[in-house]
Amino acid sequence: MTPLHAEQRQFPVQDDSLQLGGIALPRLAERVGSTPFYAYERNHIQSRVNLLRNTLPPGVALHYAVKANPMPALVQMMAALVDGFDVASAGEMKTALDAGMAPARISFAGPGKRNAELRSAVAAGVLLHLESEEEMARVARIGDLLGITPRVAVRVNPEFELKYAGMKMAGGPKQFGVDAERVPRMLRQLGELGLDFHGFHLFCGAQNLSASAIQQAQRLCVQLALRLAADAPSAMRLLNIGGGFGVPYFPGEQALDLRAVADGLGETLHVLSVASPQTQLVLELGRYLVAEAGIYVCRVLERKLSHGQVFVITDGGLHHHLAASGNFGQVIRKNYPVSIGNRMHGGPREIVTVVGPLCTPLDTLADRMEMARAEPGDYVVVFQSGAYGMSASPTAFLSHPVPLEVLV
Ligand SMILES: *Cc1c(COP(=O)(O)O)cnc(C)c1O
């Protein structure tokens, strides 16, 4: 038995075709003009933000982590929905500023920021999340040079880990942030350098589906920040406790219990507001806002039988969607949810392996998965593809055309 994915219900089906933004897939494909392509649905993004606004305790600011999906039209849409953007390069900062987000609401994190990036960030007036003492010294020099007081927060590498995170980003030796034990000394230097201190940033890990693990990490983050704030040169105005909210990609995974996360966060927020009433709590979410709103669509070129196994060969593959091929951080390859987008219910079903045109066995979009029997010209849809899709893929590999992206 092939294990089953949670059913994909985020988009309606009409005449056996998936509909995005009210447009049936074959028609959408005609509109886009070529396959493969990515499509992201505005309605889904809007309702995800509404769900968060209605569920999370009031008083929590919601930021979008641009790296999850930096498509300019999507970032532009997001600018009107969230309270701020988190960027991780000068390129993302440009996209964020172009989208009309106020510089005061943009934060810039990430190790290895180049001097040119720091300079442009200081000039823009965005908040720099300092990842090391060395970076702090460079930022201070750039501030002096430009005659601008840099706005900074300290990214802390806490001593605890986020349990059950798909990708751990803190705890133990890490390239991210400053080890918690070194932060008090760094804060004293920060004051001497005359930097404009705003607060702390803690990001423990991504792709977590356990509400209790997230609750616990959030509680620990706030406790740690309150302790560290005692050594800060000025009040902690901002505390970014990351996000890490996961989405179900693989068979057997359950959606995150947002209600439970919100309840825990309510208590944590209460602790913070009593101890430090001037602190704005920030959550930064990437995939949770956009992953489920997006699909990747490619077209069947050929059916091929090899030793009794059916291969469906498509015009898309790992060069466009590295994550779906299982090569973006997964330890064991598992299938993303994949369907034949113009045969959602009807027709005979079969077990097939869906592959792309690249000369490597890694170029697999679905490995022995049950789906409707597909013919050349049919549309293969990979769900949960709105985050870490095209921008996280090696599009130059084998020199095929780059897919288009549409927001519908
Ligand atoms: C990547 C990243 C995020 C977003 O992670 P998601 O899993 O997409 O929510 C948030 N904050 C920081 C610092 C990141 O590096």
The ligand as an ORCA input file, in Angstrom:
! r2SCAN-3c Opt
* xyz 0 1
  C      13.743     31.007      6.503
  C      13.428     31.848      7.646
  C      12.089     32.071      8.018
  C      10.931     31.441      7.331
  O      10.850     30.074      7.563
  P       9.521     29.289      7.148
  O       9.810     27.883      7.456
  O       9.316     29.526      5.692
  O       8.398     29.856      7.930
  C      11.862     32.911      9.074
  N      12.878     33.524      9.727
  C      14.171     33.334      9.396
  C      15.218     34.005     10.165
  C      14.486     32.497      8.350
  O      15.770     32.282      8.034
*
